[in-house]
Amino acid sequence: MADSEPNRDASQDKTEESDVAGVDLLQTLGGKQGIAETGLPGAVFVTVFTINGQNLSPALWSAIGVAVLLSVWRLVRRESVQFALSGLIGVAIAAFIASRTGRAADFFLPGLLLQGGYALAYLVSIVVRWPLIGVVLGPIFGEGMTWRQNPGRRRAFTLATWAWFAMFVLRLVVQLPLYLLDMPVALGYVKLAMGWPLFAIVAWITFVLIRAAPPAQPVRREEDSP
């Protein structure tokens, strides 16, 4: 009976650590509000473009207006505007390209290019054995890059990076043909369908992998040295 108590303590510590990791992971991804903000302008664009007789100009201005309102709302609440501003910049670039070319499908071109860039970055990080999920989350979890000396933890971060790579590739495989065929409405709805549902699944996979991995080793500070 006496030997079971340390096991329970270790299990409890592991659960608490994983719960903290889950919170940190969600905050790293922008929190629930940040995640919603990055997709809302695109949803508005598709909706206005569809119900307004596929008139490009109102759809573009509606998307920009929503992005601006989201940024202002963050400022009013004195919150971080990182995700809202990044969404605003992205929408502005997309709207500029579409307005210059006159093709509604070009509103989604920056997003497609970004998906391809992300996929390439994640793949390269795996090839060079510095999986991007570990590089990003390691310092946030207080372990720095010590996970690279922990085979189980390194494997978890590598598998999580593969999951994110697969998500970006899947989006490109499905959405790029619709862009090339100049089908903006279909592309918009598919983009929405493959947005937050896939994101949530991959984020959950990442959390499960990290939770099942060996415990993190905190970075040793100089003042902690004997």
C-alpha positions in Angstrom: 0.0 0.0 0.0 2.8 2.4 0.9 4.4 1.9 -2.6 1.1 3.0 -4.3 1.2 6.5 -2.9 4.2 7.8 -5.0 2.6 6.3 -8.1 -0.6 8.2 -7.4 1.4 11.4 -6.8 3.3 10.9 -10.1 0.1 10.3 -12.0 -1.4 13.4 -10.5 1.6 15.5 -11.3 1.5 14.1 -14.9 -2.2 15.0 -15.2 -1.6 18.5 -13.8 1.3 19.0 -16.2 -0.7 17.9 -19.2 -3.6 20.2 -18.3 -1.2 23.1 -18.1 0.2 22.0 -21.4 -3.2 22.0 -22.9 -4.0 25.5 -21.7 -0.6 26.8 -23.0 -1.2 25.1 -26.3 -4.6 26.8 -26.7 -3.1 30.1 -25.8 -0.3 29.7 -28.2 -2.8 29.1 -31.0 -4.5 32.3 -30.0 -7.2 31.1 -27.7 -10.8 30.5 -28.7 -11.3 34.1 -29.7 -8.1 34.4 -31.7 -8.9 31.2 -33.6 -12.3 32.5 -34.5 -11.0 35.9 -35.6 -8.7 34.5 -38.2 -11.6 32.8 -40.1 -14.5 35.2 -39.7 -13.5 37.7 -42.4 -13.3 34.9 -44.9 -16.7 33.6 -43.9 -18.2 37.0 -44.4 -16.6 37.4 -47.8 -18.1 34.1 -49.0 -21.5 34.9 -47.6 -21.7 38.5 -49.0 -20.3 37.4 -52.4 -22.9 34.6 -52.6 -26.0 36.5 -51.6 -25.1 39.7 -53.5 -25.1 38.2 -57.0 -21.3 37.4 -56.9 -20.5 41.1 -56.8 -16.8 41.3 -55.7 -16.5 44.8 -54.3 -19.2 44.6 -51.5 -17.7 41.2 -50.5 -14.2 42.6 -50.2 -15.3 45.6 -48.2 -17.4 43.5 -45.9 -14.4 41.2 -45.1 -12.2 44.2 -44.5 -14.8 45.9 -42.3 -15.2 42.8 -40.1 -11.4 42.5 -39.8 -11.2 46.1 -38.7 -14.0 45.7 -36.2 -12.3 42.7 -34.6 -9.0 44.7 -34.2 -10.9 47.6 -32.7 -12.7 45.3 -30.3 -9.4 43.9 -29.1 -8.1 47.4 -28.5 -11.2 48.5 -26.6 -10.8 45.5 -24.3 -7.1 46.2 -24.0 -6.3 42.7 -25.2 -3.5 41.4 -27.5 -4.3 42.3 -31.1 -1.8 39.9 -32.6 -4.2 37.6 -34.2 -6.8 40.2 -35.1 -4.1 42.4 -36.7 -2.6 39.4 -38.6 -6.0 38.6 -39.9 -6.6 42.3 -40.9 -3.3 42.4 -42.8 -4.1 39.1 -44.5 -7.5 40.2 -45.5 -6.2 43.5 -46.8 -3.6 41.8 -49.0 -6.2 39.3 -50.2 -8.6 42.1 -51.0 -6.0 44.1 -52.9 -5.0 41.1 -55.1 -8.6 40.2 -55.9 -9.5 43.9 -56.6 -6.5 44.1 -59.0 -7.2 40.9 -60.9 -11.0 41.1 -60.7 -11.1 37.4 -59.8 -12.9 36.5 -56.6 -10.9 33.3 -56.3 -7.8 35.4 -55.9 -9.1 36.5 -52.5 -8.0 33.0 -51.4 -4.6 33.0 -53.1 -2.6 34.4 -50.1 -4.2 31.7 -47.9 -3.2 29.0 -50.3 0.3 30.3 -50.6 0.5 30.5 -46.8 -0.7 26.8 -46.5 2.0 25.8 -48.9 4.6 27.7 -46.9 3.5 26.2 -43.7 3.6 22.7 -45.1 7.1 23.2 -46.4 8.4 24.7 -43.1 6.9 21.8 -41.1 8.4 19.2 -43.5 11.9 20.8 -43.5 11.8 20.9 -39.7 11.1 17.2 -39.5 13.9 16.4 -42.1 16.5 18.4 -40.1 15.2 16.7 -36.9 14.0 20.0 -35.3 10.2 19.4 -35.4 8.6 22.8 -35.5 6.0 21.9 -32.8 8.8 21.2 -30.3 10.6 24.4 -31.3 7.5 26.5 -30.7 6.1 24.8 -27.6 9.3 23.7 -25.8 10.1 27.2 -24.5 6.4 27.8 -23.7 6.3 24.7 -21.6 9.4 25.8 -19.7 11.6 23.0 -21.2 13.4 25.0 -23.8 15.0 22.5 -26.2 15.7 19.8 -23.6 13.0 17.6 -25.3 15.6 16.8 -28.0 17.5 14.7 -25.4 14.3 12.9 -24.4 13.5 10.3 -27.1 9.9 9.8 -26.1 9.2 13.5 -26.0 11.1 14.2 -29.2 9.0 11.5 -30.9 5.8 13.1 -29.7 6.7 16.5 -31.0 7.8 14.9 -34.3 4.4 13.0 -34.7 2.6 16.2 -33.8 4.5 18.1 -36.5 3.6 15.4 -39.0 0.0 15.9 -38.1 0.1 19.6 -38.8 2.0 19.0 -42.1 -0.7 16.6 -43.2 -3.4 19.1 -42.5 -1.8 21.8 -44.6 -1.2 19.3 -47.5 -4.7 18.0 -47.3 -6.1 21.6 -47.6 -3.9 22.3 -50.6 -4.8 19.1 -52.4 -8.5 19.8 -52.1 -8.6 23.6 -52.4 -5.9 24.3 -55.1 -7.9 22.6 -57.9 -11.0 24.7 -57.1 -8.8 27.8 -57.3 -7.3 26.8 -60.6 -10.8 26.1 -61.9 -11.9 29.6 -60.8 -14.7 28.3 -58.5 -14.6 30.9 -55.7 -17.9 30.1 -54.0 -17.1 26.4 -53.8 -13.6 27.2 -52.7 -14.9 29.5 -50.0 -17.3 26.9 -48.5 -14.6 24.1 -48.7 -12.1 26.4 -47.0 -14.6 27.0 -44.2 -15.3 23.3 -43.9 -11.6 22.5 -43.8 -10.8 25.3 -41.5 -11.7 25.0 -37.8 -12.8 21.4 -37.8 -9.5 20.2 -39.1 -7.6 22.7 -36.9 -9.5 21.4 -33.8 -8.7 17.8 -34.7 -5.0 18.4 -35.2 -4.8 20.5 -32.1 -6.4 17.7 -30.1 -4.0 15.2 -31.6 -1.1 17.4 -30.6 -2.4 17.7 -27.0 -2.9 13.9 -26.8 0.6 13.2 -28.1 2.2 15.6 -25.6 0.1 14.4 -22.7 1.2 10.8 -23.4 4.8 11.7 -23.7 7.4 11.5 -20.9 7.4 14.5 -18.5 9.2 17.6 -19.6 12.6 18.5 -18.1 12.7 22.1 -17.0 15.5 24.2 -18.3 18.2 24.4 -15.6 19.0 28.0 -14.7 22.4 29.1 -13.6 21.2 30.1 -10.1 20.0 26.5 -9.7 23.5 25.1 -10.3 25.3 23.8 -7.3 
